[in-house]
């Protein structure tokens, strides 16, 4: 399934005040990557999903894109996967 411009859906799992999340969001916007953001402090299911892929930790940003989970990825990596 693809979104705008043939882009795969991108979900960014974050929490308020996270500087790494801010940098990733900025990088994705600069690369015109559309994304949905989920606050793991407000969504227990999202927090559980992050723990499941981050060795039990709530490491953010964690991204789901193109069927892959990425923990603290670079925006360029996310963009590459999103536009495949």
mmCIF file of the N, C-alpha and C atoms, coordinates in Angstrom:
data_MODEL
# 
_entry.id   MODEL 
# 
loop_
_atom_site.group_PDB 
_atom_site.id 
_atom_site.type_symbol 
_atom_site.label_atom_id 
_atom_site.label_alt_id 
_atom_site.label_comp_id 
_atom_site.label_asym_id 
_atom_site.label_entity_id 
_atom_site.label_seq_id 
_atom_site.pdbx_PDB_ins_code 
_atom_site.Cartn_x 
_atom_site.Cartn_y 
_atom_site.Cartn_z 
_atom_site.occupancy 
_atom_site.B_iso_or_equiv 
_atom_site.pdbx_formal_charge 
_atom_site.auth_seq_id 
_atom_site.auth_comp_id 
_atom_site.auth_asym_id 
_atom_site.auth_atom_id 
_atom_site.pdbx_PDB_model_num 
ATOM 1   N N  . UNK A 1 1  ? 0.850  -1.181 0.000  1.00 0.00 ? 1  UNK A N  1 
ATOM 2   C CA . UNK A 1 1  ? 0.000  0.000  0.000  1.00 0.00 ? 1  UNK A CA 1 
ATOM 3   C C  . UNK A 1 1  ? 0.892  1.238  0.000  1.00 0.00 ? 1  UNK A C  1 
ATOM 4   N N  . UNK A 1 2  ? 0.562  2.187  -0.858 1.00 0.00 ? 2  UNK A N  1 
ATOM 5   C CA . UNK A 1 2  ? 1.368  3.401  -0.900 1.00 0.00 ? 2  UNK A CA 1 
ATOM 6   C C  . UNK A 1 2  ? 0.484  4.613  -0.672 1.00 0.00 ? 2  UNK A C  1 
ATOM 7   N N  . UNK A 1 3  ? 1.133  5.676  -0.244 1.00 0.00 ? 3  UNK A N  1 
ATOM 8   C CA . UNK A 1 3  ? 0.426  6.911  0.065  1.00 0.00 ? 3  UNK A CA 1 
ATOM 9   C C  . UNK A 1 3  ? 0.733  7.971  -0.966 1.00 0.00 ? 3  UNK A C  1 
ATOM 10  N N  . UNK A 1 4  ? 0.899  9.221  -0.517 1.00 0.00 ? 4  UNK A N  1 
ATOM 11  C CA . UNK A 1 4  ? 1.147  10.335 -1.425 1.00 0.00 ? 4  UNK A CA 1 
ATOM 12  C C  . UNK A 1 4  ? 2.386  10.105 -2.282 1.00 0.00 ? 4  UNK A C  1 
ATOM 13  N N  . UNK A 1 5  ? 2.239  10.298 -3.593 1.00 0.00 ? 5  UNK A N  1 
ATOM 14  C CA . UNK A 1 5  ? 3.388  10.201 -4.491 1.00 0.00 ? 5  UNK A CA 1 
ATOM 15  C C  . UNK A 1 5  ? 4.019  8.819  -4.520 1.00 0.00 ? 5  UNK A C  1 
ATOM 16  N N  . UNK A 1 6  ? 3.227  7.771  -4.237 1.00 0.00 ? 6  UNK A N  1 
ATOM 17  C CA . UNK A 1 6  ? 3.773  6.424  -4.237 1.00 0.00 ? 6  UNK A CA 1 
ATOM 18  C C  . UNK A 1 6  ? 4.576  6.087  -2.999 1.00 0.00 ? 6  UNK A C  1 
ATOM 19  N N  . UNK A 1 7  ? 4.428  6.885  -1.976 1.00 0.00 ? 7  UNK A N  1 
ATOM 20  C CA . UNK A 1 7  ? 5.186  6.683  -0.732 1.00 0.00 ? 7  UNK A CA 1 
ATOM 21  C C  . UNK A 1 7  ? 4.520  5.642  0.150  1.00 0.00 ? 7  UNK A C  1 
ATOM 22  N N  . UNK A 1 8  ? 5.330  4.745  0.728  1.00 0.00 ? 8  UNK A N  1 
ATOM 23  C CA . UNK A 1 8  ? 4.819  3.796  1.719  1.00 0.00 ? 8  UNK A CA 1 
ATOM 24  C C  . UNK A 1 8  ? 4.437  4.561  2.981  1.00 0.00 ? 8  UNK A C  1 
ATOM 25  N N  . UNK A 1 9  ? 3.427  4.089  3.716  1.00 0.00 ? 9  UNK A N  1 
ATOM 26  C CA . UNK A 1 9  ? 3.060  4.760  4.961  1.00 0.00 ? 9  UNK A CA 1 
ATOM 27  C C  . UNK A 1 9  ? 4.224  4.737  5.970  1.00 0.00 ? 9  UNK A C  1 
ATOM 28  N N  . UNK A 1 10 ? 4.386  5.835  6.676  1.00 0.00 ? 10 UNK A N  1 
ATOM 29  C CA . UNK A 1 10 ? 5.441  5.975  7.679  1.00 0.00 ? 10 UNK A CA 1 
ATOM 30  C C  . UNK A 1 10 ? 4.785  6.357  9.005  1.00 0.00 ? 10 UNK A C  1 
ATOM 31  N N  . UNK A 1 11 ? 5.084  5.593  10.050 1.00 0.00 ? 11 UNK A N  1 
ATOM 32  C CA . UNK A 1 11 ? 4.612  5.928  11.388 1.00 0.00 ? 11 UNK A CA 1 
ATOM 33  C C  . UNK A 1 11 ? 5.826  6.166  12.273 1.00 0.00 ? 11 UNK A C  1 
ATOM 34  N N  . UNK A 1 12 ? 5.860  7.337  12.898 1.00 0.00 ? 12 UNK A N  1 
ATOM 35  C CA . UNK A 1 12 ? 6.946  7.711  13.802 1.00 0.00 ? 12 UNK A CA 1 
ATOM 36  C C  . UNK A 1 12 ? 6.411  7.625  15.230 1.00 0.00 ? 12 UNK A C  1 
ATOM 37  N N  . UNK A 1 13 ? 7.024  6.784  16.033 1.00 0.00 ? 13 UNK A N  1 
ATOM 38  C CA . UNK A 1 13 ? 6.672  6.655  17.442 1.00 0.00 ? 13 UNK A CA 1 
ATOM 39  C C  . UNK A 1 13 ? 7.619  7.556  18.230 1.00 0.00 ? 13 UNK A C  1 
ATOM 40  N N  . UNK A 1 14 ? 7.052  8.445  19.032 1.00 0.00 ? 14 UNK A N  1 
ATOM 41  C CA . UNK A 1 14 ? 7.856  9.449  19.724 1.00 0.00 ? 14 UNK A CA 1 
ATOM 42  C C  . UNK A 1 14 ? 7.287  9.713  21.108 1.00 0.00 ? 14 UNK A C  1 
ATOM 43  N N  . UNK A 1 15 ? 7.889  10.674 21.795 1.00 0.00 ? 15 UNK A N  1 
ATOM 44  C CA . UNK A 1 15 ? 7.330  11.173 23.053 1.00 0.00 ? 15 UNK A CA 1 
ATOM 45  C C  . UNK A 1 15 ? 7.692  12.655 23.149 1.00 0.00 ? 15 UNK A C  1 
ATOM 46  N N  . UNK A 1 16 ? 6.900  13.414 23.893 1.00 0.00 ? 16 UNK A N  1 
ATOM 47  C CA . UNK A 1 16 ? 7.123  14.855 24.000 1.00 0.00 ? 16 UNK A CA 1 
ATOM 48  C C  . UNK A 1 16 ? 8.521  15.185 24.536 1.00 0.00 ? 16 UNK A C  1 
ATOM 49  N N  . UNK A 1 17 ? 9.121  16.208 23.942 1.00 0.00 ? 17 UNK A N  1 
ATOM 50  C CA . UNK A 1 17 ? 10.403 16.713 24.418 1.00 0.00 ? 17 UNK A CA 1 
ATOM 51  C C  . UNK A 1 17 ? 11.616 15.940 23.945 1.00 0.00 ? 17 UNK A C  1 
ATOM 52  N N  . UNK A 1 18 ? 11.435 14.928 23.115 1.00 0.00 ? 18 UNK A N  1 
ATOM 53  C CA . UNK A 1 18 ? 12.561 14.115 22.640 1.00 0.00 ? 18 UNK A CA 1 
ATOM 54  C C  . UNK A 1 18 ? 13.299 14.856 21.528 1.00 0.00 ? 18 UNK A C  1 
ATOM 55  N N  . UNK A 1 19 ? 14.570 15.235 21.762 1.00 0.00 ? 19 UNK A N  1 
ATOM 56  C CA . UNK A 1 19 ? 15.307 15.978 20.741 1.00 0.00 ? 19 UNK A CA 1 
ATOM 57  C C  . UNK A 1 19 ? 15.590 15.141 19.491 1.00 0.00 ? 19 UNK A C  1 
ATOM 58  N N  . UNK A 1 20 ? 15.748 13.842 19.642 1.00 0.00 ? 20 UNK A N  1 
ATOM 59  C CA . UNK A 1 20 ? 16.011 12.979 18.485 1.00 0.00 ? 20 UNK A CA 1 
ATOM 60  C C  . UNK A 1 20 ? 14.766 12.861 17.612 1.00 0.00 ? 20 UNK A C  1 
ATOM 61  N N  . UNK A 1 21 ? 13.603 12.872 18.252 1.00 0.00 ? 21 UNK A N  1 
ATOM 62  C CA . UNK A 1 21 ? 12.341 12.848 17.512 1.00 0.00 ? 21 UNK A CA 1 
ATOM 63  C C  . UNK A 1 21 ? 12.187 14.136 16.704 1.00 0.00 ? 21 UNK A C  1 
ATOM 64  N N  . UNK A 1 22 ? 12.525 15.255 17.333 1.00 0.00 ? 22 UNK A N  1 
ATOM 65  C CA . UNK A 1 22 ? 12.460 16.540 16.646 1.00 0.00 ? 22 UNK A CA 1 
ATOM 66  C C  . UNK A 1 22 ? 13.346 16.530 15.399 1.00 0.00 ? 22 UNK A C  1 
ATOM 67  N N  . UNK A 1 23 ? 14.570 16.045 15.543 1.00 0.00 ? 23 UNK A N  1 
ATOM 68  C CA . UNK A 1 23 ? 15.490 16.016 14.406 1.00 0.00 ? 23 UNK A CA 1 
ATOM 69  C C  . UNK A 1 23 ? 14.993 15.107 13.299 1.00 0.00 ? 23 UNK A C  1 
ATOM 70  N N  . UNK A 1 24 ? 14.417 13.968 13.660 1.00 0.00 ? 24 UNK A N  1 
ATOM 71  C CA . UNK A 1 24 ? 13.890 13.071 12.640 1.00 0.00 ? 24 UNK A CA 1 
ATOM 72  C C  . UNK A 1 24 ? 12.708 13.714 11.927 1.00 0.00 ? 24 UNK A C  1 
ATOM 73  N N  . UNK A 1 25 ? 11.777 14.306 12.674 1.00 0.00 ? 25 UNK A N  1 
ATOM 74  C CA . UNK A 1 25 ? 10.625 14.969 12.038 1.00 0.00 ? 25 UNK A CA 1 
ATOM 75  C C  . UNK A 1 25 ? 11.094 16.043 11.069 1.00 0.00 ? 25 UNK A C  1 
ATOM 76  N N  . UNK A 1 26 ? 12.056 16.837 11.496 1.00 0.00 ? 26 UNK A N  1 
ATOM 77  C CA . UNK A 1 26 ? 12.582 17.906 10.634 1.00 0.00 ? 26 UNK A CA 1 
ATOM 78  C C  . UNK A 1 26 ? 13.187 17.319 9.361  1.00 0.00 ? 26 UNK A C  1 
ATOM 79  N N  . UNK A 1 27 ? 13.966 16.256 9.509  1.00 0.00 ? 27 UNK A N  1 
ATOM 80  C CA . UNK A 1 27 ? 14.585 15.620 8.350  1.00 0.00 ? 27 UNK A CA 1 
ATOM 81  C C  . UNK A 1 27 ? 13.571 15.018 7.404  1.00 0.00 ? 27 UNK A C  1 
ATOM 82  N N  . UNK A 1 28 ? 12.519 14.421 7.946  1.00 0.00 ? 28 UNK A N  1 
ATOM 83  C CA . UNK A 1 28 ? 11.487 13.847 7.088  1.00 0.00 ? 28 UNK A CA 1 
ATOM 84  C C  . UNK A 1 28 ? 10.734 14.936 6.333  1.00 0.00 ? 28 UNK A C  1 
ATOM 85  N N  . UNK A 1 29 ? 10.431 16.033 7.026  1.00 0.00 ? 29 UNK A N  1 
ATOM 86  C CA . UNK A 1 29 ? 9.739  17.147 6.343  1.00 0.00 ? 29 UNK A CA 1 
ATOM 87  C C  . UNK A 1 29 ? 10.599 17.724 5.227  1.00 0.00 ? 29 UNK A C  1 
ATOM 88  N N  . UNK A 1 30 ? 11.890 17.843 5.464  1.00 0.00 ? 30 UNK A N  1 
ATOM 89  C CA . UNK A 1 30 ? 12.797 18.371 4.431  1.00 0.00 ? 30 UNK A CA 1 
ATOM 90  C C  . UNK A 1 30 ? 12.854 17.460 3.209  1.00 0.00 ? 30 UNK A C  1 
ATOM 91  N N  . UNK A 1 31 ? 12.601 16.179 3.418  1.00 0.00 ? 31 UNK A N  1 
ATOM 92  C CA . UNK A 1 31 ? 12.624 15.203 2.328  1.00 0.00 ? 31 UNK A CA 1 
ATOM 93  C C  . UNK A 1 31 ? 11.227 14.923 1.781  1.00 0.00 ? 31 UNK A C  1 
ATOM 94  N N  . UNK A 1 32 ? 10.258 15.724 2.234  1.00 0.00 ? 32 UNK A N  1 
ATOM 95  C CA . UNK A 1 32 ? 8.864  15.586 1.797  1.00 0.00 ? 32 UNK A CA 1 
ATOM 96  C C  . UNK A 1 32 ? 8.295  14.194 2.045  1.00 0.00 ? 32 UNK A C  1 
ATOM 97  N N  . UNK A 1 33 ? 8.637  13.630 3.190  1.00 0.00 ? 33 UNK A N  1 
ATOM 98  C CA . UNK A 1 33 ? 8.100  12.332 3.590  1.00 0.00 ? 33 UNK A CA 1 
ATOM 99  C C  . UNK A 1 33 ? 6.914  12.574 4.517  1.00 0.00 ? 33 UNK A C  1 
ATOM 100 N N  . UNK A 1 34 ? 5.742  12.138 4.069  1.00 0.00 ? 34 UNK A N  1 
ATOM 101 C CA . UNK A 1 34 ? 4.544  12.254 4.914  1.00 0.00 ? 34 UNK A CA 1 
ATOM 102 C C  . UNK A 1 34 ? 4.622  11.178 5.991  1.00 0.00 ? 34 UNK A C  1 
ATOM 103 N N  . UNK A 1 35 ? 4.192  11.517 7.197  1.00 0.00 ? 35 UNK A N  1 
ATOM 104 C CA . UNK A 1 35 ? 4.231  10.540 8.278  1.00 0.00 ? 35 UNK A CA 1 
ATOM 105 C C  . UNK A 1 35 ? 3.125  10.807 9.283  1.00 0.00 ? 35 UNK A C  1 
ATOM 106 N N  . UNK A 1 36 ? 2.798  9.756  10.018 1.00 0.00 ? 36 UNK A N  1 
ATOM 107 C CA . UNK A 1 36 ? 1.877  9.836  11.137 1.00 0.00 ? 36 UNK A CA 1 
ATOM 108 C C  . UNK A 1 36 ? 2.719  9.702  12.391 1.00 0.00 ? 36 UNK A C  1 
ATOM 109 N N  . UNK A 1 37 ? 2.457  10.548 13.373 1.00 0.00 ? 37 UNK A N  1 
ATOM 110 C CA . UNK A 1 37 ? 3.220  10.493 14.620 1.00 0.00 ? 37 UNK A CA 1 
ATOM 111 C C  . UNK A 1 37 ? 2.345  9.975  15.750 1.00 0.00 ? 37 UNK A C  1 
ATOM 112 N N  . UNK A 1 38 ? 2.907  9.078  16.574 1.00 0.00 ? 38 UNK A N  1 
ATOM 113 C CA . UNK A 1 38 ? 2.188  8.510  17.701 1.00 0.00 ? 38 UNK A CA 1 
ATOM 114 C C  . UNK A 1 38 ? 3.007  8.738  18.968 1.00 0.00 ? 38 UNK A C  1 
ATOM 115 N N  . UNK A 1 39 ? 2.385  9.342  19.972 1.00 0.00 ? 39 UNK A N  1 
ATOM 116 C CA . UNK A 1 39 ? 3.025  9.609  21.262 1.00 0.00 ? 39 UNK A CA 1 
ATOM 117 C C  . UNK A 1 39 ? 2.916  8.352  22.122 1.00 0.00 ? 39 UNK A C  1 
ATOM 118 N N  . UNK A 1 40 ? 4.039  7.724  22.414 1.00 0.00 ? 40 UNK A N  1 
ATOM 119 C CA . UNK A 1 40 ? 3.998  6.472  23.179 1.00 0.00 ? 40 UNK A CA 1 
ATOM 120 C C  . UNK A 1 40 ? 3.591  6.690  24.635 1.00 0.00 ? 40 UNK A C  1 
ATOM 121 N N  . UNK A 1 41 ? 3.684  7.915  25.135 1.00 0.00 ? 41 UNK A N  1 
ATOM 122 C CA . UNK A 1 41 ? 3.228  8.184  26.499 1.00 0.00 ? 41 UNK A CA 1 
ATOM 123 C C  . UNK A 1 41 ? 1.710  8.273  26.567 1.00 0.00 ? 41 UNK A C  1 
ATOM 124 N N  . UNK A 1 42 ? 1.076  8.588  25.431 1.00 0.00 ? 42 UNK A N  1 
ATOM 125 C CA . UNK A 1 42 ? -0.380 8.712  25.394 1.00 0.00 ? 42 UNK A CA 1 
ATOM 126 C C  . UNK A 1 42 ? -1.054 7.446  24.874 1.00 0.00 ? 42 UNK A C  1 
ATOM 127 N N  . UNK A 1 43 ? -0.287 6.532  24.302 1.00 0.00 ? 43 UNK A N  1 
ATOM 128 C CA . UNK A 1 43 ? -0.855 5.338  23.683 1.00 0.00 ? 43 UNK A CA 1 
ATOM 129 C C  . UNK A 1 43 ? -0.120 4.084  24.183 1.00 0.00 ? 43 UNK A C  1 
ATOM 130 N N  . UNK A 1 44 ? -0.696 3.392  25.162 1.00 0.00 ? 44 UNK A N  1 
ATOM 131 C CA . UNK A 1 44 ? -0.027 2.207  25.729 1.00 0.00 ? 44 UNK A CA 1 
ATOM 132 C C  . UNK A 1 44 ? 0.270  1.112  24.705 1.00 0.00 ? 44 UNK A C  1 
ATOM 133 N N  . UNK A 1 45 ? -0.600 0.945  23.710 1.00 0.00 ? 45 UNK A N  1 
ATOM 134 C CA . UNK A 1 45 ? -0.347 -0.059 22.679 1.00 0.00 ? 45 UNK A CA 1 
ATOM 135 C C  . UNK A 1 45 ? 0.874  0.308  21.841 1.00 0.00 ? 45 UNK A C  1 
ATOM 136 N N  . UNK A 1 46 ? 1.024  1.592  21.563 1.00 0.00 ? 46 UNK A N  1 
ATOM 137 C CA . UNK A 1 46 ? 2.189  2.054  20.809 1.00 0.00 ? 46 UNK A CA 1 
ATOM 138 C C  . UNK A 1 46 ? 3.462  1.846  21.627 1.00 0.00 ? 46 UNK A C  1 
ATOM 139 N N  . UNK A 1 47 ? 3.407  2.130  22.919 1.00 0.00 ? 47 UNK A N  1 
ATOM 140 C CA . UNK A 1 47 ? 4.565  1.915  23.788 1.00 0.00 ? 47 UNK A CA 1 
ATOM 141 C C  . UNK A 1 47 ? 4.948  0.441  23.805 1.00 0.00 ? 47 UNK A C  1 
ATOM 142 N N  . UNK A 1 48 ? 3.961  -0.444 23.840 1.00 0.00 ? 48 UNK A N  1 
ATOM 143 C CA . UNK A 1 48 ? 4.222  -1.885 23.825 1.00 0.00 ? 48 UNK A CA 1 
ATOM 144 C C  . UNK A 1 48 ? 4.856  -2.310 22.506 1.00 0.00 ? 48 UNK A C  1 
ATOM 145 N N  . UNK A 1 49 ? 4.390  -1.731 21.399 1.00 0.00 ? 49 UNK A N  1 
ATOM 146 C CA . UNK A 1 49 ? 4.961  -2.056 20.081 1.00 0.00 ? 49 UNK A CA 1 
ATOM 147 C C  . UNK A 1 49 ? 6.430  -1.653 20.025 1.00 0.00 ? 49 UNK A C  1 
ATOM 148 N N  . UNK A 1 50 ? 6.744  -0.475 20.560 1.00 0.00 ? 50 UNK A N  1 
ATOM 149 C CA . UNK A 1 50 ? 8.135  -0.007 20.569 1.00 0.00 ? 50 UNK A CA 1 
ATOM 150 C C  . UNK A 1 50 ? 8.990  -0.925 21.441 1.00 0.00 ? 50 UNK A C  1 
ATOM 151 N N  . UNK A 1 51 ? 8.505  -1.270 22.618 1.00 0.00 ? 51 UNK A N  1 
ATOM 152 C CA . UNK A 1 51 ? 9.263  -2.182 23.495 1.00 0.00 ? 51 UNK A CA 1 
ATOM 153 C C  . UNK A 1 51 ? 9.527  -3.520 22.816 1.00 0.00 ? 51 UNK A C  1 
ATOM 154 N N  . UNK A 1 52 ? 8.567  -3.978 22.024 1.00 0.00 ? 52 UNK A N  1 
ATOM 155 C CA . UNK A 1 52 ? 8.697  -5.273 21.348 1.00 0.00 ? 52 UNK A CA 1 
ATOM 156 C C  . UNK A 1 52 ? 9.826  -5.284 20.318 1.00 0.00 ? 52 UNK A C  1 
ATOM 157 N N  . UNK A 1 53 ? 10.117 -4.132 19.726 1.00 0.00 ? 53 UNK A N  1 
ATOM 158 C CA . UNK A 1 53 ? 11.160 -4.087 18.693 1.00 0.00 ? 53 UNK A CA 1 
ATOM 159 C C  . UNK A 1 53 ? 12.451 -3.432 19.175 1.00 0.00 ? 53 UNK A C  1 
ATOM 160 N N  . UNK A 1 54 ? 12.444 -2.894 20.409 1.00 0.00 ? 54 UNK A N  1 
ATOM 161 C CA . UNK A 1 54 ? 13.620 -2.180 20.928 1.00 0.00 ? 54 UNK A CA 1 
ATOM 162 C C  . UNK A 1 54 ? 14.158 -2.852 22.192 1.00 0.00 ? 54 UNK A C  1 
ATOM 163 N N  . UNK A 1 55 ? 14.187 -4.175 22.170 1.00 0.00 ? 55 UNK A N  1 
ATOM 164 C CA . UNK A 1 55 ? 14.766 -4.945 23.290 1.00 0.00 ? 55 UNK A CA 1 
ATOM 165 C C  . UNK A 1 55 ? 14.173 -4.579 24.647 1.00 0.00 ? 55 UNK A C  1 
ATOM 166 N N  . UNK A 1 56 ? 12.863 -4.335 24.670 1.00 0.00 ? 56 UNK A N  1 
ATOM 167 C CA . UNK A 1 56 ? 12.181 -4.035 25.920 1.00 0.00 ? 56 UNK A CA 1 
ATOM 168 C C  . UNK A 1 56 ? 12.250 -2.588 26.351 1.00 0.00 ? 56 UNK A C  1 
ATOM 169 N N  . UNK A 1 57 ? 12.915 -1.753 25.563 1.00 0.00 ? 57 UNK A N  1 
ATOM 170 C CA . UNK A 1 57 ? 13.063 -0.331 25.899 1.00 0.00 ? 57 UNK A CA 1 
ATOM 171 C C  . UNK A 1 57 ? 12.054 0.516  25.131 1.00 0.00 ? 57 UNK A C  1 
ATOM 172 N N  . UNK A 1 58 ? 11.759 1.677  25.656 1.00 0.00 ? 58 UNK A N  1 
ATOM 173 C CA . UNK A 1 58 ? 10.897 2.627  24.954 1.00 0.00 ? 58 UNK A CA 1 
ATOM 174 C C  . UNK A 1 58 ? 11.763 3.646  24.232 1.00 0.00 ? 58 UNK A C  1 
ATOM 175 N N  . UNK A 1 59 ? 12.604 3.149  23.349 1.00 0.00 ? 59 UNK A N  1 
ATOM 176 C CA . UNK A 1 59 ? 13.525 3.997  22.599 1.00 0.00 ? 59 UNK A CA 1 
ATOM 177 C C  . UNK A 1 59 ? 12.770 4.706  21.481 1.00 0.00 ? 59 UNK A C  1 
ATOM 178 N N  . UNK A 1 60 ? 12.893 6.010  21.461 1.00 0.00 ? 60 UNK A N  1 
ATOM 179 C CA . UNK A 1 60 ? 12.279 6.805  20.396 1.00 0.00 ? 60 UNK A CA 1 
ATOM 180 C C  . UNK A 1 60 ? 13.317 7.753  19.824 1.00 0.00 ? 60 UNK A C  1 
ATOM 181 N N  . UNK A 1 61 ? 13.183 8.106  18.554 1.00 0.00 ? 61 UNK A N  1 
ATOM 182 C CA . UNK A 1 61 ? 12.109 7.683  17.673 1.00 0.00 ? 61 UNK A CA 1 
ATOM 183 C C  . UNK A 1 61 ? 12.295 6.239  17.194 1.00 0.00 ? 61 UNK A C  1 
ATOM 184 N N  . UNK A 1 62 ? 11.174 5.557  17.087 1.00 0.00 ? 62 UNK A N  1 
ATOM 185 C CA . UNK A 1 62 ? 11.104 4.262  16.430 1.00 0.00 ? 62 UNK A CA 1 
ATOM 186 C C  . UNK A 1 62 ? 10.130 4.452  15.276 1.00 0.00 ? 62 UNK A C  1 
ATOM 187 N N  . UNK A 1 63 ? 10.467 3.883  14.135 1.00 0.00 ? 63 UNK A N  1 
ATOM 188 C CA . UNK A 1 63 ? 9.684  4.113  12.915 1.00 0.00 ? 63 UNK A CA 1 
ATOM 189 C C  . UNK A 1 63 ? 9.259  2.787  12.313 1.00 0.00 ? 63 UNK A C  1 
ATOM 190 N N  . UNK A 1 64 ? 8.019  2.759  11.823 1.00 0.00 ? 64 UNK A N  1 
ATOM 191 C CA . UNK A 1 64 ? 7.545  1.619  11.033 1.00 0.00 ? 64 UNK A CA 1 
ATOM 192 C C  . UNK A 1 64 ? 7.344  2.130  9.613  1.00 0.00 ? 64 UNK A C  1 
ATOM 193 N N  . UNK A 1 65 ? 8.075  1.520  8.668  1.00 0.00 ? 65 UNK A N  1 
ATOM 194 C CA . UNK A 1 65 ? 7.985  1.926  7.261  1.00 0.00 ? 65 UNK A CA 1 
ATOM 195 C C  . UNK A 1 65 ? 8.271  0.712  6.387  1.00 0.00 ? 65 UNK A C  1 
ATOM 196 N N  . UNK A 1 66 ? 7.478  0.553  5.354  1.00 0.00 ? 66 UNK A N  1 
ATOM 197 C CA . UNK A 1 66 ? 7.685  -0.517 4.365  1.00 0.00 ? 66 UNK A CA 1 
ATOM 198 C C  . UNK A 1 66 ? 7.839  -1.886 5.024  1.00 0.00 ? 66 UNK A C  1 
ATOM 199 N N  . UNK A 1 67 ? 7.032  -2.136 6.064  1.00 0.00 ? 67 UNK A N  1 
ATOM 200 C CA . UNK A 1 67 ? 7.070  -3.418 6.739  1.00 0.00 ? 67 UNK A CA 1 
ATOM 201 C C  . UNK A 1 67 ? 8.255  -3.631 7.660  1.00 0.00 ? 67 UNK A C  1 
ATOM 202 N N  . UNK A 1 68 ? 9.042  -2.586 7.879  1.00 0.00 ? 68 UNK A N  1 
ATOM 203 C CA . UNK A 1 68 ? 10.236 -2.686 8.724  1.00 0.00 ? 68 UNK A CA 1 
ATOM 204 C C  . UNK A 1 68 ? 10.115 -1.758 9.931  1.00 0.00 ? 68 UNK A C  1 
ATOM 205 N N  . UNK A 1 69 ? 10.718 -2.195 11.027 1.00 0.00 ? 69 UNK A N  1 
ATOM 206 C CA . UNK A 1 69 ? 10.834 -1.376 12.232 1.00 0.00 ? 69 UNK A CA 1 
ATOM 207 C C  . UNK A 1 69 ? 12.269 -0.874 12.334 1.00 0.00 ? 69 UNK A C  1 
ATOM 208 N N  . UNK A 1 70 ? 12.421 0.420  12.549 1.00 0.00 ? 70 UNK A N  1 
ATOM 209 C CA . UNK A 1 70 ? 13.741 1.041  12.672 1.00 0.00 ? 70 UNK A CA 1 
ATOM 210 C C  . UNK A 1 70 ? 13.790 1.798  13.997 1.00 0.00 ? 70 UNK A C  1 
ATOM 211 N N  . UNK A 1 71 ? 14.818 1.550  14.783 1.00 0.00 ? 71 UNK A N  1 
ATOM 212 C CA . UNK A 1 71 ? 14.981 2.225  16.067 1.00 0.00 ? 71 UNK A CA 1 
ATOM 213 C C  . UNK A 1 71 ? 16.021 3.328  15.898 1.00 0.00 ? 71 UNK A C  1 
ATOM 214 N N  . UNK A 1 72 ? 15.595 4.565  16.160 1.00 0.00 ? 72 UNK A N  1 
ATOM 215 C CA . UNK A 1 72 ? 16.443 5.751  16.051 1.00 0.00 ? 72 UNK A CA 1 
ATOM 216 C C  . UNK A 1 72 ? 17.127 5.852  14.681 1.00 0.00 ? 72 UNK A C  1 
ATOM 217 N N  . UNK A 1 73 ? 16.328 5.817  13.598 1.00 0.00 ? 73 UNK A N  1 
ATOM 218 C CA . UNK A 1 73 ? 16.918 5.853  12.260 1.00 0.00 ? 73 UNK A CA 1 
ATOM 219 C C  . UNK A 1 73 ? 17.253 7.265  11.794 1.00 0.00 ? 73 UNK A C  1 
ATOM 220 N N  . UNK A 1 74 ? 18.028 7.329  10.749 1.00 0.00 ? 74 UNK A N  1 
ATOM 221 C CA . UNK A 1 74 ? 18.292 8.603  10.068 1.00 0.00 ? 74 UNK A CA 1 
ATOM 222 C C  . UNK A 1 74 ? 17.132 8.881  9.119  1.00 0.00 ? 74 UNK A C  1 
ATOM 223 N N  . UNK A 1 75 ? 16.818 10.154 8.919  1.00 0.00 ? 75 UNK A N  1 
ATOM 224 C CA . UNK A 1 75 ? 15.726 10.534 8.025  1.00 0.00 ? 75 UNK A CA 1 
ATOM 225 C C  . UNK A 1 75 ? 15.975 10.025 6.609  1.00 0.00 ? 75 UNK A C  1 
ATOM 226 N N  . UNK A 1 76 ? 17.221 10.037 6.171  1.00 0.00 ? 76 UNK A N  1 
ATOM 227 C CA . UNK A 1 76 ? 17.544 9.576  4.816  1.00 0.00 ? 76 UNK A CA 1 
ATOM 228 C C  . UNK A 1 76 ? 17.192 8.100  4.646  1.00 0.00 ? 76 UNK A C  1 
ATOM 229 N N  . UNK A 1 77 ? 17.424 7.305  5.671  1.00 0.00 ? 77 UNK A N  1 
ATOM 230 C CA . UNK A 1 77 ? 17.093 5.877  5.616  1.00 0.00 ? 77 UNK A CA 1 
ATOM 231 C C  . UNK A 1 77 ? 15.587 5.679  5.520  1.00 0.00 ? 77 UNK A C  1 
ATOM 232 N N  . UNK A 1 78 ? 14.834 6.423  6.319  1.00 0.00 ? 78 UNK A N  1 
ATOM 233 C CA . UNK A 1 78 ? 13.375 6.328  6.292  1.00 0.00 ? 78 UNK A CA 1 
ATOM 234 C C  . UNK A 1 78 ? 12.855 6.747  4.916  1.00 0.00 ? 78 UNK A C  1 
ATOM 235 N N  . UNK A 1 79 ? 13.380 7.844  4.388  1.00 0.00 ? 79 UNK A N  1 
ATOM 236 C CA . UNK A 1 79 ? 12.946 8.328  3.079  1.00 0.00 ? 79 UNK A CA 1 
ATOM 237 C C  . UNK A 1 79 ? 13.224 7.301  1.990  1.00 0.00 ? 79 UNK A C  1 
ATOM 238 N N  . UNK A 1 80 ? 14.395 6.674  2.035  1.00 0.00 ? 80 UNK A N  1 
ATOM 239 C CA . UNK A 1 80 ? 14.757 5.677  1.043  1.00 0.00 ? 80 UNK A CA 1 
ATOM 240 C C  . UNK A 1 80 ? 13.764 4.511  1.067  1.00 0.00 ? 80 UNK A C  1 
ATOM 241 N N  . UNK A 1 81 ? 13.436 4.043  2.260  1.00 0.00 ? 81 UNK A N  1 
ATOM 242 C CA . UNK A 1 81 ? 12.488 2.938  2.386  1.00 0.00 ? 81 UNK A CA 1 
ATOM 243 C C  . UNK A 1 81 ? 11.066 3.381  1.978  1.00 0.00 ? 81 UNK A C  1 
ATOM 244 N N  . UNK A 1 82 ? 10.689 4.590  2.334  1.00 0.00 ? 82 UNK A N  1 
ATOM 245 C CA . UNK A 1 82 ? 9.344  5.082  2.053  1.00 0.00 ? 82 UNK A CA 1 
ATOM 246 C C  . UNK A 1 82 ? 9.103  5.201  0.559  1.00 0.00 ? 82 UNK A C  1 
ATOM 247 N N  . UNK A 1 83 ? 10.117 5.617  -0.167 1.00 0.00 ? 83 UNK A N  1 
ATOM 248 C CA . UNK A 1 83 ? 9.965  5.817  -1.604 1.00 0.00 ? 83 UNK A CA 1 
ATOM 249 C C  . UNK A 1 83 ? 10.485 4.645  -2.413 1.00 0.00 ? 83 UNK A C  1 
ATOM 250 N N  . UNK A 1 84 ? 11.090 3.646  -1.708 1.00 0.00 ? 84 UNK A N  1 
ATOM 251 C CA . UNK A 1 84 ? 11.533 2.380  -2.274 1.00 0.00 ? 84 UNK A CA 1 
ATOM 252 C C  . UNK A 1 84 ? 12.084 2.476  -3.633 1.00 0.00 ? 84 UNK A C  1 
# 
